[in-house]
Each structure stands twice: as structure tokens, then as C-alpha cells.
Amino acid sequence: MAGGPRSRVPIVLGHEGAGVVEAVGAGVRTLAPGDHVVLTFDSCGLCDRCRAGSPSYCREFTVRNFSGGRPDGSSALSQGEQRIYGHYFGQSSFATYAIARENECDQGATGCAARSPWPVRLWGPKRAQAP
Ligand SMILES: [Zn+2]
């Protein structure tokens, strides 16, 4: 992470969020449009710590959550030709729309934003009702 965090601007922040899934990628198996989710941090799911059930200690935690981009250095965000840093906590949920990996979308009550006996749908924004 050359240059330190102050060199990564402009950036979209937002470390945890809640919302409704608008679309999913081809490889997504457990989510569908309309699902209510809570967003949490990113982890690789492959390292020894992730496989031991401790994704918050993932060996790639810093690069996946604080580098301002994807682990390969790219960013999903731009404005014209200008790069916009993001992927903060893996998803930058302060934006109107967030892009998150499947493992960051929690429908249960296991994410650190959802440690509650209440259903996740109660934490997300209320869906607009058709007139
Ligand atoms: Zn990991």
C-alpha cells in the first residue's frame, strides 16, 4: 500500500451497511435480487485463519479492506478517467449502491453488524412500495 491511506483520494468509505440485493454475478449461489442483507468486511475464505472460522483474522484482511481497491490493485469505481478508491471494508457502503462479494453479505445474524436475534430484514432499509 505505497503512499499510505492519505494518498488514496477520492475514496468512497463505509465500513458496514444494510440493503437489498439489486443484482448478482454469475458465480453467486446464495443470494438473489430482493434479498435483505447486512454488509460486513471481506476475507479470502482460503487462508488457514479463514478456514479455521476466523475470517476477521484473514491473512489478506488489510489489502481486502483498507487498500482502497481490490486485492489485485484495481478498483470497481471511477468517474470518467479518474480512479475512485473504494472497497473500504470490502464494500464502501456509504454510496447509494455498494458492490460486495458474496461472503460479505450476511442474511443471518452472524455479522458484526447483526449480532441480534432479530431477522436481518428488520435492519435493512424499508423497500419502496408500489403505489
Ligand atoms: Zn483469509
Boltz pocket constraint, residues with backbone or C-beta under 6 A from the ligand:
constraints:
  - pocket:
      binder: B
      contacts: [[A, 43], [A, 44], [A, 45], [A, 46], [A, 47], [A, 48], [A, 49], [A, 50], [A, 51], [A, 55], [A, 57], [A, 58], [A, 59], [A, 60]]
      max_distance: 6.0
